[in-house]
């Protein structure tokens, strides 16, 4: 299951050209997005809210590999700062290089219900910020079910 047309739409909305360089990973592993209250406002070179909406659809339907970064960027949709715009730009460059990727479901008759969970127990908590939203528990899951036929 893939959505190359949505990937192309996201890249188009970000203003990418054919020569836009791609990234190999969805985000810089050395950076965690915090509130950055003293940073400059995002310059609105693209519609931040619209891109976040498209990224949410994309990650939920066919690209769980971008869930974490999409969620991080979505936290700041009300008043994005420069750092958040850069993070979305980075994620877009990753999508540009992997737009043909997706989820492959292969039924396995020897298995039934399977649940995969990934959890984050407040690792992004910002001790300098009194806002409790920086310390919330976050999780994602995938549930698969293979029907066994009697033969």
Secondary structure, DSSP 8 states (H G I E B T S, - for coil): -B-HHHHHHHHHHTT--TT----SSSS-TT------TTS-B---SS-HHHHHHHHHHHHHHT-GGGHHHHHHHHTTSSS-BHHHHHHHHHHHHHHHHTTT-B------TT--EEEEEEEEESTT--TT---GGGG-EEEEEEEEE------
